[in-house]
């Protein structure tokens, strides 16, 4: 596969421009509509380009303290899930794969539900997000160890191990939910994925981690291209197959764990966004990874804006599922049986 830096730059620039427009428009969506011009003025004032006195204090408060952190968090989570989805689809050589395929999302849910429903306390004052992240990473590691045999990790075995672990964790989540009593509503809200009540503090950790993970993932784009041709072909051209698979699994799992730990389980972003971009830009991961990340950010920001526009604010996971499920059925019809 030949490098196509100009094509990558062109698509990335177009999607980055779209993302900028989506952010400005989405910040204005809510019970109190705010014109895009006001949003641009507030953003400009933070850079010293606009006189803050020209902006109404209420508008500034709504934008800076309520909506902008939420919109930016949605963008970062969308980047994480879409990038992880692109990796998983290439790794499993299956366009219907998604970030939760090895049970990482279910693992995060176990940690979060344990804190909410059972009242599990963590050492050093760590809270729900730390519990969700820890159990998500532990689940990904456990699935990998279960699937590993004789120094190799067959893709089909890894998939089956992930399905089995997800089923077990699903039963555990259901059991803890039954024990939650009055906290059941909070548990269900988290399991459906949400971005409500986002603060700048919620944003700081994920903003520091996600870009680094995305860059590290992009560094493996060429190896991922070769792996999609088969492990024998990758071995023949000098790719350290098992080591590369380990790194890709770690990166995809941690990206998913970071996103789910902050917002709860948001489905279908990692499925439909990278697959949709693959139909547009092709299967070269040097182009697919950055474009999927940018498109994922826009997609989840738009989905959250729709969720906020509902009469009773919806968890964003409901919106992504409502869009993603029909698209998934379309992919099944279009692709037919896709072998691992």
N, C-alpha and C positions, 0 to 999 in steps of 0.2 A: 504494500500500500504506500503510495507516494504521499509525502507531506504536502499539505495544502494550507500554508499559513495565511495566505490572503483570504481564502474562503472562510477559514476559522475567524479571522479578524472581522470580516464583513458581517457574518452572522452574529458574532458576539456583540459588535457595535450596534446592530439593529435591535437585538434583544435587550441590550443595556439601555438603549433609548426608550424602548417600550416599557421597561421596568421603571424608569424614571417617571414616565407619564402615569403609570399605574399607581405608583406611590403617592404622587400629588393628588390624583383623583380619589384614591381610597381614603386618604386622611380626611377628606371633606365629607365622607359618608357617615351618617349616624343620625341620632335623634335631632341634633342641631346641625343642619347642613352648613358647610363652610365652602365658599367659592375657591376654586383652584388658585386664583390670584392671591387670596389671603394666605393660603398655605405656602405659596412661593415667597411671599413677603416675609413670613415668619422664618422660613429657612434662610432667606437672604439676610435677615437681621442677625442670625446667629453667626454669620460670616462677616458681619460689619458692612454689608452692602446696602442695607435698608435701615432707615431710622426707626427704632422700636416704638417711638412715640406715635407713629402713624398706624399702629396696629391696636385694635381693641384688646384690652387686657383679658377679657373672657375668651376671645378667640385664641390668643396666645396660650392661655392655660389649657384649653381643650386640646390644642394641637401638640404642645410640647410635653404635657404630663400624662395625657390619656391616649390619644390616637397614634402619635408618631412612634412611641415605643412598641405599641401593639403591631403596627404595620411593619416596622423593621424586624420584629421577632418573627412575624409570619414569613417575611422574605427569607430570613436565615434558615428557618425550619424547612421551607420549600426547597432551598438550595441543598440542604443536607439530605433530605429524603429523595429528591430527584437524582442527586449524584450517587447515592447508595443504590437506588434502583437501576441506574445505568450500569453500575458495576455488577450487580447481581444478574442482570439480564445477559451481560457478556460472559460472566463467570459460568453460569449454568447453560449458556448457549440456548436460552429460551426467552423469547420476547414477552412471555407472560409471567416472568418471575418478578418479585418485588422485594423491598428491604426486609420484610417480616418473614421471609421464607424459611429462615433457620431459627425462628422463634425469639428473636431479640425483642420485638415489640411485646410479646407475651411475657417475657422475662421482666421487662420494665414494669408491666402492669402488676405482676406479682409483688414487686417491691413497693409500689405505690399503694396498692390495695392493702397490703400488710400494715402500712403506716396509718392509712385512713380508717380502715375497718377494724383492725385488731388492736390498734394502738401500740404497735411495735416501736420502741424507742431505740435510736441509734447512738453509738458512742460519739463523743466530741461535739454533741449538739447538731449533728447532721440531720437534715430534714427529708421531706418526701422526695425531692429531686435527686438527692444523693442516693437514696435507697433505690429509686427507679433506675438510675444509671448503673449502680453497682450490680443489681440483679440482671440487668440487660446484658452487660458485658460478661458476667458469669455464665449466663445461658448460652451466649454465642461460643464461649470457650468450651463449655460442656458438650455442646452439639458437635463441635470439631473433634474433641477427644473421643466421643462415642463412634464417630464415623471413621476415624483413623485406624487403618489396619496395615501392618507390615511396612510402615514408613510412607504409606500413600493414603490419600484421602479421595476416594472416588466420588465424583460429583453426584451420581445417583444415590449412593449411600448417604452422603451428606444431606441430600434433600429428604430422604426417608427418615433420617434421624431427626431432622427439623420438624417434620410433620408429627412424629411420635411425641417429641418434647412439647410441641405446641398443644397437643391434645391433653397431655398430663397437666400442663400449666393452666389450661383453660378450666379443667376440673377444679384445680386448686383455687383459681380466682372465683369461680362460682361458689365454692364452699365458704370462702372468706366473705364474699358479698352477703351470703345468707346470715353470717354472724354480725354484719355491720349495723343492724338495727336502724336507728335514725340517721346514720351516716350513709345509708344506701344511696340516697340521691347524690351525695358528693362523689361516691365511688362511680356511679353510672356517668356522671358529668365528666369525670376524668377519663373514663374508658372511651367516651365518645370524642375526645379531643377538644381542646378549648384554648382560646387566647385571651379570655377575659381577665381583667385585673392586672394586665402586664405592666411592669414598672421598668425603669432603667436598670435596676439591679438584676432583674430577670434577664435582661438583654446582655449585660456585660460579659458574663462567662461564656455564653454561646457565641458572642461576637468575637471573642478571642480564640476560640477553639475551631469553629467551623471553617473559616478561611484557610487555616493551616492544614486541616484534614483534606480539604478540596484540592489544595495545591499538591499535597502528597499523593493524592489519588491520580491527579493528572500526570504526575511523573511516571505512572505505570500504564499510561494510555497505550504505548506501543506494545508492551507485553500483553496487555488485555486484547489488543487486536490479534496478536498471534495465537493466544489461547483460544479464541473463538474458532480458529481453524482446526482445533483438536490438540490434545496434549502431546501426541506423537510428533506433530508438525512443530509445535513449540520447542520440544526437546531437541529436534533435529537442527534448529537454527540457534541453539545455544541458550535458550531460556531456562533458568532454574525453575522448573514447573512447580514443585511443591513449595518452595520458598515464596514464589510469586503468589501462589494461591493463598498461602498463609497471610501475606501482607494485604492482599485484596480483601480477604475475609475480615481481617482486623479493622481495616479502614472503613469498610461498609458497615460493620457491626457498631463501631464507635460512633460513626455519623448518625446511624439510626438511634442508638442509645441516647446520644446527646439531645436529639430532637424530641424523642418520646418522653424523656425525663422532664423536659420543660413544659410540654404542651399536652401530654397525654397521647393516646393512640389516634393518629390521623391516617386513615387508609387511602389507598389508591394514588396518592401523589407520586410515589416511587414507581408505580406501574404505568400510568397513562402518559405522564410527561416524557420520560425517556423514550417510550415506544413511539409516541407521537413525533418527537424530534427525530427519531431514527427514520421515520417515513419521509421526513422533510430533508434532512441533511446527510442521510446515509449512515452506515454502520461504523465508520472510522471514529474510534473513541477520542482521537485528538481533536475532532470537531464536536462529537456527540457529548462529551463530558462538560465542556464549558457552556454549550448551548442548552443542555438539559438543566444545568444549575440555574441559569438566568431565567429560563422558561418556568422552572419549578417555583422560583421566587414570585414571579408574576401570577402564576396560577393560584398559589395559596393566598396571596394578598387579595385577589379578586374573590376567591371563595369566602374569605373572612369578611370582606365587605358585604357580600350577599347575606352572610349569617347575621351581621350586625343590622342589616336593613329589615330583617323580619320583625313582625309585630312583637313577638316574644323572642328575644335574642337566642339564636340557635348555637349549639356547639358546632365548630367549623367542620368537625368530622362527619356530621350529618350531610353537609353540603357536598363535601368531596365524595362521599359514598353515593349520593344521589346522582352526581355527574359520572363518577367512576364506574359504577356497576353497569350501566347501559353500555359504556365504552368497552368494558371488559367483555361483555357478551358479543359486542361487535367484533372484537379481536378474535374471540373464539370462532366465530363464523368465518372470519376472513382468513385466519391462519390454519384452521383445522387442527389436526393432531400435531403437536410440536414435540418432537422427541428430545430427550436430554442427551 
